[in-house]
Amino acid sequence: MTKTTCEGSYMSDNHMFMSSFLLVLVFLEVLL
């Protein structure tokens, strides 16, 4: 979140965000 964190932790946080986002998309696909 903050720019003071190293690039590695930022990338892992971004990866977690993307995976959760994809999970929500799949969930919506199943509902629809």
For each residue, the residues with C-beta under 8 A, 3 or more apart:
1: 5 13
2: 5
3:
4:
5: 1 2 9 10
6: 9 10
7: 10 11
8: 11 12
9: 5 6 12 13
10: 5 6 7 13 14
11: 7 8 14 15
12: 8 9 15 16
13: 1 9 10 16 17
14: 10 11 17 18
15: 11 12 18 19
16: 12 13 19 20
17: 13 14 20 21
18: 14 15 21 22
19: 15 16 22 23
20: 16 17 23 24
21: 17 18 24 25
22: 18 19 25 26
23: 19 20 26 27
24: 20 21 27 28
25: 21 22 28 29
26: 22 23 29 30
27: 23 24 30 31
28: 24 25 31 32
29: 25 26 32
30: 26 27
31: 27 28
32: 28 29
